Amino acid sequence: MSAPQAQVPDAAGGPSLASAPPGAPTEATAPSRRRELSAATVGSIVESFDWNMYAVLAPFFATRLFPGGTTGATLTAYAGFAVGFLARPVGSALIGRLADKRGRRFGLTLSMSVIAAASLLPALVPSREQIGIWAALLMVVARLVQGLAYGGETPTVAAYVTETAPPHRRFLFSGISYGGIIIGSLLAFATVAILDATVGADALADGAWRWGFVAAALIGVAAIWVRRSAPESEEFEREAAVHGSRRPPIRSVFTRHSTACVALFLMSVSTTVSFYFSLVYLPVYAAHAGAADQAAASAFMTVAYAVTLLAMLLAGALADRIGLIPVLRGAALATAVLVVPLLTAMDSGALDYRVVAVLLGLLVAAPAAAVNLLSGLLFPTAVRAVGAGIVSAVAVAGFGGTFPLLAEALTVRGHAVVIPYYVAATAVLGVLGTFVAARVPGFAAASRPIPTEENR
């Protein structure tokens, strides 16, 4: 539950709560804060774990469920992975709208329930030999359902963190909550590694891969239990007390908050491309460039993930001290300036792959840490979840989900040299996005540090 906050007009014409005034007292107890932070963070862990579990297990189940030979089935399985991104904007509109009308806790519990159910389905799908093409179709349906749920999960978490984080540590709380994405990715790779070590690769291909999806469903159930005990956002309750369940139409997100939409879209494109390149595609890029062995490069990513997670916490704490805009603008500008020289040095052998991986992880840490607060502060309470969700989901689907495919297509055609410049160009969009965000009414003030009694 959040402290009393300053009022600004919301989309419905009533009061909305943007940010706590300097030195405002906080009413929430420490146990309440922990429940709120746990409810937000556990969702990021499950989202990342379940989403990546499909990707890392695809080589094992592809030929069992999808048509074609080994190569064709694997490519089709990865196409099924990409389909989930297309469903995210729809999920943002559906679940985000419910979270804005019925409450953050309702949206968080609903999205996690759907995620857990959709995670269990792949474990139960019969093989292609048993039901033919229906096996592949059921897997694609599971990905579509997960995509819908993830589309609502992410913006609802952002709204909840924005409204419940303690005023003086809100950006740190954003970094912790979004850090669950890193933890979930590590857990997904660890689960597959444990299965491989205990049953072996042959058994994994023969059906042991299903246990990975069972694990994904089980941690989803655990997340539902955590979220059911989380308190509702006080800010949402005050909004509901004034306006009830009435909310402005979804189109008002674009007609009344167009500047916020442009700002969030630009910064989301920058963040998602940098994230997918630095933390997902980099080992493949390095292998294509002859800068590292892909297996060794992939194994080192656990170190890069750990460094990125630590840097996210530090970036959140820094934003609490100096403000969000300087941190985001500095990180985007550093990425735009450094990514091409870093990758050129790696390609030529002047810099070791491991050094570059760590440095790129550091660059992506600040925007990743700010994701939840950034999208939450740009929109008023009445349309916070649906507005932030639709805009960011479109950016992720259009640029993040397609990045590995685009990068591979450029490499196959002999244009891999373009990839670093593409990443740098999207980082420039992130810089521009910070200037657009500063023009959103109330955002500049809300993103500034809130002084404590000690430093006022």
C-alpha positions as CSV (number, residue, x, y, z in Angstrom):
1,M,0.0,0.0,0.0
2,S,1.3,3.4,-0.9
3,A,1.7,6.7,0.9
4,P,-0.7,9.6,0.3
5,Q,0.0,11.0,-3.1
6,A,-0.4,14.3,-5.0
7,Q,-3.4,14.5,-7.2
8,V,-3.4,15.2,-10.9
9,P,-6.3,14.9,-13.4
10,D,-6.8,11.4,-14.7
11,A,-8.3,10.2,-18.0
12,A,-11.8,10.1,-16.5
13,G,-11.6,13.7,-15.4
14,G,-11.3,12.8,-11.7
15,P,-8.2,12.7,-9.4
16,S,-5.4,10.4,-10.0
17,L,-2.4,9.8,-7.8
18,A,0.9,10.5,-9.4
19,S,3.7,10.5,-6.8
20,A,4.1,11.0,-3.1
21,P,4.9,14.5,-2.0
22,P,8.4,15.0,-0.6
23,G,8.7,13.6,2.9
24,A,5.3,12.1,2.9
25,P,4.9,9.5,5.6
26,T,4.3,5.9,4.6
27,E,1.5,3.9,6.2
28,A,2.4,0.4,5.0
29,T,4.1,-1.9,7.4
30,A,7.2,-3.9,6.5
31,P,5.3,-7.2,6.1
32,S,2.9,-5.5,3.8
33,R,5.8,-4.1,1.7
34,R,7.2,-7.6,1.5
35,R,4.0,-9.1,0.3
36,E,3.6,-6.4,-2.3
37,L,7.1,-6.8,-3.6
38,S,6.9,-10.6,-3.5
39,A,3.6,-10.5,-5.5
40,A,5.2,-8.4,-8.2
41,T,8.6,-10.2,-8.3
42,V,7.2,-13.7,-8.3
43,G,5.3,-13.0,-11.5
44,S,8.4,-11.8,-13.3
45,I,10.1,-15.0,-12.3
46,V,7.3,-17.3,-13.5
47,E,6.8,-15.3,-16.7
48,S,10.5,-15.6,-17.6
49,F,10.8,-19.2,-16.5
50,D,7.7,-20.4,-18.4
51,W,8.5,-18.4,-21.5
52,N,12.1,-19.5,-21.8
53,M,11.3,-23.1,-20.8
54,Y,9.6,-23.6,-24.2
55,A,12.6,-22.1,-26.0
56,V,15.3,-24.3,-24.3
57,L,13.2,-27.5,-24.5
58,A,12.2,-27.0,-28.2
59,P,15.1,-29.0,-29.6
60,F,14.0,-32.0,-27.5
61,F,10.2,-32.0,-28.2
62,A,10.2,-30.5,-31.7
63,T,10.3,-33.8,-33.7
64,R,7.8,-35.4,-31.2
65,L,5.1,-32.8,-31.8
66,F,5.8,-30.9,-35.0
67,P,5.9,-32.1,-38.6
68,G,9.1,-32.2,-40.8
69,G,12.6,-33.5,-40.2
70,T,14.8,-32.4,-37.4
71,T,15.5,-29.0,-38.9
72,G,12.0,-28.3,-40.2
73,A,10.4,-29.4,-36.9
74,T,12.7,-27.2,-34.9
75,L,12.1,-24.2,-37.0
76,T,8.3,-24.8,-36.8
77,A,8.6,-25.1,-33.0
78,Y,10.4,-21.8,-32.8
79,A,7.8,-20.2,-35.0
80,G,5.3,-21.4,-32.4
81,F,7.4,-19.5,-29.8
82,A,7.2,-16.3,-31.8
83,V,3.4,-16.6,-32.1
84,G,3.0,-15.9,-28.4
85,F,4.4,-12.4,-28.9
86,L,1.6,-11.6,-31.4
87,A,-1.0,-12.3,-28.7
88,R,0.5,-10.0,-26.1
89,P,-1.1,-6.7,-27.3
90,V,-4.5,-8.5,-27.2
91,G,-3.8,-9.7,-23.6
92,S,-2.8,-6.2,-22.6
93,A,-6.2,-4.9,-23.8
94,L,-8.2,-7.7,-22.2
95,I,-6.5,-8.3,-18.8
96,G,-5.1,-4.8,-18.5
97,R,-8.7,-3.4,-18.8
98,L,-9.9,-5.8,-16.1
99,A,-7.0,-4.8,-13.8
100,D,-8.0,-1.1,-14.3
101,K,-11.6,-1.9,-13.5
102,R,-11.6,-4.7,-10.9
103,G,-8.2,-4.2,-9.2
104,R,-4.5,-4.9,-9.5
105,R,-4.7,-8.0,-7.3
106,F,-7.5,-9.4,-9.5
107,G,-5.5,-8.9,-12.7
108,L,-2.3,-10.3,-11.1
109,T,-4.2,-13.5,-9.9
110,L,-6.0,-13.9,-13.2
111,S,-3.0,-13.6,-15.4
112,M,-0.9,-16.0,-13.3
113,S,-3.8,-18.6,-13.2
114,V,-3.9,-18.5,-17.0
115,I,-0.1,-18.8,-17.2
116,A,0.0,-21.8,-14.9
117,A,-2.7,-23.6,-16.8
118,A,-1.2,-22.9,-20.2
119,S,2.2,-24.1,-18.9
120,L,0.7,-27.4,-17.9
121,L,-0.9,-28.0,-21.3
122,P,2.4,-28.8,-23.2
123,A,3.2,-31.5,-20.6
124,L,-0.1,-33.2,-21.4
125,V,-0.1,-32.9,-25.2
126,P,0.0,-36.4,-26.9
127,S,2.7,-37.0,-29.4
128,R,2.4,-36.4,-33.2
129,E,2.4,-40.2,-33.7
130,Q,-0.8,-40.4,-31.5
131,I,-2.9,-37.4,-32.7
132,G,-1.1,-36.1,-35.8
133,I,-1.1,-32.4,-36.6
134,W,-3.2,-31.7,-33.5
135,A,-0.1,-32.1,-31.3
136,A,1.5,-29.1,-33.0
137,L,-1.8,-27.1,-33.0
138,L,-2.3,-27.7,-29.3
139,M,1.3,-26.4,-28.6
140,V,0.6,-23.3,-30.6
141,V,-2.7,-22.8,-28.7
142,A,-0.8,-23.0,-25.4
143,R,1.7,-20.4,-26.7
144,L,-1.2,-18.1,-27.8
145,V,-2.9,-18.4,-24.4
146,Q,0.4,-17.7,-22.6
147,G,1.0,-14.7,-24.8
148,L,-2.4,-13.3,-23.9
149,A,-1.7,-13.8,-20.2
150,Y,1.8,-12.3,-20.4
151,G,0.3,-9.3,-22.2
152,G,-1.8,-8.6,-19.2
153,E,0.7,-9.7,-16.6
154,T,3.5,-7.2,-17.3
155,P,1.5,-4.0,-17.3
156,T,-0.5,-5.1,-14.3
157,V,2.7,-5.6,-12.4
158,A,3.9,-2.2,-13.5
159,A,0.8,-0.6,-12.2
160,Y,1.0,-2.4,-8.9
161,V,4.6,-1.5,-8.3
162,T,4.0,2.1,-9.3
163,E,1.2,2.3,-6.8
164,T,2.6,0.3,-3.9
165,A,6.4,0.9,-3.9
166,P,7.7,3.0,-0.9
167,P,8.2,6.5,-2.2
168,H,11.9,6.8,-1.4
169,R,12.8,3.4,-2.8
170,R,10.4,3.0,-5.7
171,F,12.9,2.7,-8.4
172,L,14.9,0.1,-6.4
173,F,11.6,-1.8,-6.0
174,S,11.1,-1.6,-9.7
175,G,14.6,-3.0,-10.3
176,I,13.9,-5.9,-7.8
177,S,10.5,-6.7,-9.3
178,Y,11.8,-6.8,-12.9
179,G,14.9,-8.6,-11.8
180,G,12.7,-11.6,-11.6
181,I,13.0,-11.8,-15.3
182,I,16.7,-12.6,-14.9
183,I,16.1,-15.1,-12.1
184,G,13.5,-16.9,-14.1
185,S,15.8,-17.2,-17.1
186,L,18.5,-18.7,-14.9
187,L,16.1,-21.1,-13.3
188,A,14.9,-22.3,-16.8
189,F,18.4,-23.1,-17.9
190,A,19.2,-24.7,-14.6
191,T,16.1,-26.9,-14.8
192,V,17.0,-28.2,-18.2
193,A,20.6,-28.7,-17.0
194,I,19.4,-30.8,-14.0
195,L,17.1,-32.9,-16.2
196,D,20.0,-33.5,-18.6
197,A,22.3,-34.5,-15.8
198,T,19.8,-36.8,-14.2
199,V,18.1,-38.5,-17.1
200,G,20.3,-37.7,-20.1
201,A,19.6,-36.1,-23.4
202,D,18.1,-39.2,-24.9
203,A,15.5,-39.5,-22.2
204,L,14.8,-35.8,-22.5
205,A,14.0,-36.3,-26.2
206,D,11.9,-39.4,-25.4
207,G,9.5,-37.5,-23.1
208,A,11.3,-36.3,-20.0
209,W,11.1,-32.8,-21.4
210,R,7.5,-32.8,-20.2
211,W,8.8,-32.5,-16.6
212,G,10.1,-29.0,-17.5
213,F,6.6,-27.8,-18.2
214,V,5.3,-29.5,-15.1
215,A,7.8,-27.5,-13.1
216,A,6.7,-24.3,-14.9
217,A,3.0,-25.0,-13.9
218,L,3.9,-25.8,-10.3
219,I,5.8,-22.5,-9.7
220,G,2.9,-20.8,-11.4
221,V,0.6,-22.3,-8.7
222,A,3.0,-21.1,-6.0
223,A,2.9,-17.6,-7.5
224,I,-0.9,-17.6,-7.3
225,W,-0.8,-18.5,-3.6
226,V,1.7,-15.6,-3.0
227,R,-0.5,-13.1,-4.9
228,R,-3.7,-14.1,-3.2
229,S,-2.2,-12.8,0.1
230,A,-1.1,-9.5,-1.4
231,P,-3.0,-6.4,-0.4
232,E,-4.8,-4.3,-3.0
233,S,-3.3,-1.1,-4.1
234,E,-4.6,1.8,-2.0
235,E,-4.3,4.1,-4.9
236,F,-6.5,1.9,-7.0
237,E,-9.0,1.7,-4.1
238,R,-9.2,5.5,-3.9
239,E,-9.7,5.6,-7.6
240,A,-12.5,3.0,-7.4
241,A,-14.1,4.9,-4.4
242,V,-14.4,8.0,-6.6
243,H,-15.4,6.5,-10.0
244,G,-16.5,3.0,-9.2
245,S,-16.0,0.6,-12.1
246,R,-16.4,3.3,-14.7
247,R,-13.3,3.8,-16.8
248,P,-12.7,5.9,-20.0
249,P,-12.7,3.9,-23.3
250,I,-9.5,2.3,-24.4
251,R,-9.2,4.6,-27.3
252,S,-8.7,7.5,-24.8
253,V,-5.2,6.0,-24.2
254,F,-4.3,7.1,-27.7
255,T,-6.4,10.3,-27.9
256,R,-5.8,11.8,-24.5
257,H,-2.3,10.4,-23.8
258,S,-0.6,10.3,-27.2
259,T,2.6,11.9,-25.9
260,A,2.9,9.2,-23.2
261,C,2.2,6.5,-25.9
262,V,5.0,7.9,-28.1
263,A,7.5,8.2,-25.2
264,L,6.8,4.6,-24.0
265,F,6.9,3.2,-27.5
266,L,10.3,4.7,-28.3
267,M,11.9,3.7,-25.0
268,S,10.3,0.2,-25.1
269,V,11.8,-0.4,-28.6
270,S,15.2,0.7,-27.3
271,T,15.0,-1.5,-24.2
272,T,13.6,-4.6,-25.9
273,V,16.1,-4.6,-28.7
274,S,19.1,-4.1,-26.4
275,F,17.8,-6.8,-24.0
276,Y,17.3,-9.4,-26.7
277,F,20.6,-8.7,-28.3
278,S,22.7,-8.4,-25.1
279,L,21.1,-11.2,-23.1
280,V,19.7,-13.6,-25.7
281,Y,21.3,-13.3,-29.1
282,L,24.8,-12.3,-28.2
283,P,26.3,-15.9,-28.0
284,V,24.9,-16.6,-31.5
285,Y,26.3,-13.3,-32.8
286,A,29.7,-14.0,-31.3
287,A,29.7,-17.5,-32.8
288,H,28.8,-16.2,-36.3
289,A,31.6,-13.6,-36.0
290,G,34.1,-16.3,-34.9
291,A,34.7,-14.4,-31.6
292,A,33.6,-17.3,-29.3
293,D,32.4,-20.9,-29.3
294,Q,28.6,-20.8,-29.1
295,A,28.4,-23.4,-26.3
296,A,31.0,-21.7,-24.2
297,A,29.5,-18.3,-24.9
298,S,26.1,-19.5,-23.9
299,A,27.5,-21.0,-20.7
300,F,29.1,-17.7,-19.8
301,M,25.7,-15.9,-20.0
302,T,24.9,-17.1,-16.5
303,V,27.7,-14.7,-15.3
304,A,26.4,-11.9,-17.5
305,Y,22.9,-12.4,-16.1
306,A,24.2,-12.2,-12.6
307,V,26.1,-9.0,-13.3
308,T,23.1,-7.5,-15.0
309,L,20.8,-8.4,-12.0
310,L,23.2,-6.7,-9.6
311,A,23.5,-3.7,-11.9
312,M,19.7,-3.4,-12.1
313,L,19.5,-3.0,-8.3
314,L,22.3,-0.4,-8.3
315,A,20.6,1.5,-11.2
316,G,17.3,1.5,-9.3
317,A,19.0,2.8,-6.2
318,L,20.7,5.5,-8.3
319,A,17.4,6.6,-9.9
320,D,16.0,7.0,-6.4
321,R,18.9,9.5,-5.7
322,I,19.2,11.5,-8.9
323,G,15.9,10.8,-10.8
324,L,14.7,8.4,-13.5
325,I,15.3,10.5,-16.6
326,P,19.0,11.1,-16.1
327,V,19.6,7.4,-15.5
328,L,17.5,6.3,-18.6
329,R,19.0,9.0,-20.8
330,G,22.5,8.2,-19.8
331,A,22.1,4.4,-20.3
332,A,20.5,4.9,-23.8
333,L,23.1,7.4,-24.8
334,A,25.9,5.1,-23.7
335,T,24.4,2.2,-25.6
336,A,24.1,4.3,-28.8
337,V,27.7,5.4,-28.5
338,L,29.4,2.2,-27.3
339,V,27.7,-0.8,-28.8
340,V,29.3,-0.5,-32.3
341,P,32.9,0.0,-31.0
342,L,32.5,-2.8,-28.4
343,L,31.3,-5.3,-31.0
344,T,33.8,-4.2,-33.6
345,A,36.6,-4.7,-31.0
346,M,35.2,-8.2,-30.2
347,D,35.0,-9.1,-33.9
348,S,38.6,-8.2,-34.4
349,G,39.8,-10.0,-31.3
350,A,40.8,-6.8,-29.5
351,L,38.3,-7.5,-26.7
352,D,37.4,-10.8,-25.3
353,Y,33.7,-12.0,-25.7
354,R,33.3,-12.2,-21.9
355,V,34.3,-8.6,-21.4
356,V,31.8,-7.5,-24.0
357,A,29.0,-9.6,-22.6
358,V,29.4,-8.1,-19.2
359,L,29.6,-4.5,-20.5
360,L,26.5,-5.0,-22.6
361,G,24.7,-6.4,-19.6
362,L,25.6,-3.3,-17.6
363,L,24.3,-1.1,-20.4
364,V,20.9,-2.8,-20.5
365,A,20.5,-2.9,-16.7
366,A,19.3,0.6,-16.2
367,P,16.3,0.6,-18.7
368,A,15.4,-2.9,-17.5
369,A,15.3,-1.8,-13.9
370,A,13.1,1.1,-14.7
371,V,10.5,-0.8,-16.8
372,N,7.8,-1.1,-14.2
373,L,7.9,2.5,-12.9
374,L,8.5,4.0,-16.3
375,S,5.3,2.6,-17.9
376,G,3.3,3.1,-14.6
377,L,4.2,6.8,-14.2
378,L,3.4,7.7,-17.8
379,F,-0.3,6.9,-17.5
380,P,-2.9,7.9,-14.8
381,T,-4.5,5.3,-12.6
382,A,-7.7,4.8,-14.6
383,V,-5.9,3.5,-17.7
384,R,-2.5,2.6,-16.3
385,A,-2.5,-1.1,-16.9
386,V,-4.2,-1.1,-20.3
387,G,-2.4,1.9,-21.6
388,A,1.1,0.8,-20.6
389,G,0.3,-2.8,-21.7
390,I,-0.9,-2.2,-25.2
391,V,1.9,0.3,-26.1
392,S,4.8,-1.8,-24.6
393,A,3.4,-5.1,-26.0
394,V,3.2,-3.7,-29.5
395,A,6.9,-2.6,-29.2
396,V,8.0,-5.9,-27.8
397,A,6.1,-7.9,-30.4
398,G,7.3,-5.8,-33.3
399,F,10.9,-5.3,-32.3
400,G,11.9,-7.7,-29.5
401,G,10.2,-10.9,-30.6
402,T,11.4,-10.4,-34.2
403,F,15.0,-9.4,-33.4
404,P,16.6,-12.9,-33.4
405,L,14.8,-13.7,-36.7
406,L,15.9,-10.3,-38.2
407,A,19.5,-10.8,-37.0
408,E,19.7,-14.4,-38.4
409,A,18.3,-13.2,-41.8
410,L,20.9,-10.4,-42.0
411,T,23.6,-12.9,-41.1
412,V,22.5,-15.4,-43.7
413,R,22.6,-12.7,-46.4
414,G,26.0,-11.6,-45.4
415,H,25.0,-8.4,-43.7
416,A,25.8,-9.2,-40.0
417,V,27.8,-6.0,-39.8
418,V,24.4,-4.1,-39.8
419,I,23.3,-5.7,-36.5
420,P,25.4,-3.5,-34.2
421,Y,24.2,-0.3,-36.0
422,Y,20.6,-1.5,-35.7
423,V,21.0,-1.9,-32.0
424,A,22.7,1.6,-31.8
425,A,19.9,3.2,-33.8
426,T,17.2,1.8,-31.5
427,A,19.2,3.2,-28.5
428,V,19.0,6.6,-30.1
429,L,15.2,6.2,-30.1
430,G,15.5,5.6,-26.4
431,V,17.3,8.9,-25.9
432,L,14.6,10.7,-27.9
433,G,12.0,8.9,-25.8
434,T,13.3,10.4,-22.6
435,F,12.8,13.9,-24.1
436,V,9.3,13.1,-25.2
437,A,8.5,11.6,-21.7
438,A,9.6,14.9,-20.1
439,R,6.8,16.6,-22.0
440,V,4.1,14.2,-20.5
441,P,2.2,16.2,-17.9
442,G,3.3,15.3,-14.4
443,F,5.9,12.8,-15.5
444,A,9.0,14.9,-15.0
445,A,8.0,15.8,-11.5
446,A,6.9,12.2,-10.6
447,S,10.2,10.8,-11.9
448,R,12.4,13.1,-9.7
449,P,13.9,11.8,-6.5
450,I,11.8,12.3,-3.4
451,P,14.0,13.8,-0.6
452,T,14.0,12.2,2.8
453,E,14.0,14.1,6.1
454,E,17.8,13.6,6.2
455,N,18.6,15.2,2.8
456,R,15.8,17.8,2.5
